[in-house]
Structure formats: C-alpha cells, structure tokens
C-alpha cells in the first residue's frame, strides 16, 4: 500500500508467508512486514526511512521440516539483523549533459502506384 502526499510518500508492505512441499520436505516462508517514508524537498534530493520487522528482535526467516515415516527433523532460522531494522537512505540525482528532444515525425504513407507494370 502506498500513499502519495505532496512531497511525502508513505508505504507499507505485509506478507502472511507461504508454504511449499518438495518431495519429503515441507518449507515455510514466514510472514514479514515493512514500512517506508520518503520526503522529497526538491527534484534532485530524496530522504527515505525504511523500517523492517519492527518490535521483533530475532524474527524467524524460514522454517523447514522433513515429512517422513521414519525420520523427523525440523529446521528453523532466525536472523537478528532483520529484526528492528531501520535504514536511512539519502538519494541525490545528478543532472548534467545534453538533453535530447523527442523527434516528431508524422506518418505520411500514401500508395501512389496503380499496380500496372510499365
């Protein structure tokens, strides 16, 4: 979801996760959520703040289990760098060089041949 408010752009992303089965292995991609806010004071400068997995110190990033009659195994991964992650991004766009204008061509195709061989 994104909202454009004059010089501000606010965004939110949420995913409830998904699971898949591959042979005897069942995998689970866990839920995630992100928030972003961008401010553009002028055409060339943008300041962005990005927040991921707020209020989760060690979010679960993936989970897998072996579905077998004789073997039981469960693997889960936690990634502490993704928890409470806040990123500040400063973007400046340099504009220099030659600007090219678009070529305006009119389509003027007319068939003037009669189709008779000379």
C-alpha positions in Angstrom: 0.0 0.0 0.0 1.4 3.4 -0.9 0.1 6.9 -0.3 1.5 10.0 -2.1 1.0 13.2 -0.1 2.6 16.1 -2.0 6.3 15.8 -1.1 5.8 12.7 1.1 5.5 9.1 0.0 4.4 6.6 2.7 4.4 2.9 2.1 3.5 -0.3 4.0 4.1 -3.9 2.9 2.8 -7.0 4.7 3.1 -10.7 3.7 1.5 -13.5 5.6 4.0 -16.1 4.4 3.6 -19.2 2.3 4.5 -22.9 2.4 5.5 -25.4 -0.1 6.1 -29.2 -0.3 9.0 -30.6 -2.3 9.5 -34.3 -2.0 9.6 -35.2 1.7 10.5 -31.6 2.7 7.9 -29.1 3.7 9.1 -25.5 3.7 7.6 -22.4 5.2 8.4 -18.8 4.3 7.3 -16.8 7.3 5.4 -13.5 7.5 7.2 -10.2 7.1 6.3 -6.5 7.3 8.0 -3.3 6.1 7.3 0.4 6.4 8.8 3.2 4.4 8.6 7.0 4.4 10.2 9.3 1.7 10.5 13.1 1.7 11.5 15.0 -1.5 12.4 18.6 -0.7 13.2 19.2 -4.4 13.5 17.3 -7.7 17.0 16.0 -7.1 17.1 15.1 -3.4 15.2 12.3 -1.6 15.4 11.3 2.1 14.0 7.8 3.0 13.4 6.0 6.2 12.8 2.2 5.9 11.7 0.0 8.9 11.6 -3.8 8.7 10.2 -6.3 11.3 9.5 -3.7 14.0 9.1 -5.0 17.5 10.8 -8.3 16.7 14.3 -8.8 17.9 15.1 -12.1 16.3 12.5 -12.7 13.6 12.0 -16.2 12.1 13.1 -16.1 8.4 12.5 -19.6 7.3 11.3 -23.0 8.6 11.5 -26.5 7.1 10.7 -30.0 8.2 11.2 -33.5 6.9 7.9 -35.4 6.4 8.9 -39.0 6.6 7.6 -42.0 8.3 11.0 -42.9 9.9 12.8 -39.6 10.3 11.6 -36.4 12.0 13.6 -33.3 11.6 12.7 -29.6 11.9 15.0 -26.7 11.0 14.2 -23.0 11.7 16.3 -19.9 11.0 16.3 -16.7 12.9 18.1 -13.6 11.6 18.8 -10.9 14.2 20.0 -8.4 11.6 16.5 -8.2 10.1 14.8 -7.5 13.4 14.0 -3.9 14.3 16.0 -2.9 11.2 15.9 0.8 10.4 17.6 2.2 7.4 18.1 5.9 6.4 18.7 6.5 2.8 19.8 9.8 1.2 19.5 10.0 -2.6 20.7 12.8 -4.9 20.2 12.7 -8.6 22.8 14.4 -10.7 21.6 16.0 -13.9 24.1 17.1 -16.4 24.9 16.5 -20.1 22.9 17.1 -23.2 19.1 16.7 -23.2 17.7 15.2 -26.3 14.4 16.3 -27.7 12.0 13.8 -29.0 11.8 13.6 -32.8 8.3 14.4 -34.1 7.6 12.6 -37.3 4.3 12.4 -39.0 3.3 9.3 -40.7 2.5 10.2 -44.3 2.3 6.9 -46.2 0.4 7.1 -49.3 0.2 4.5 -52.1 0.5 6.3 -55.4 1.2 3.2 -57.6 -1.6 1.9 -59.8 -0.3 -1.7 -59.9 0.2 -1.7 -63.7 3.6 -2.7 -64.9 5.3 -0.3 -67.3 
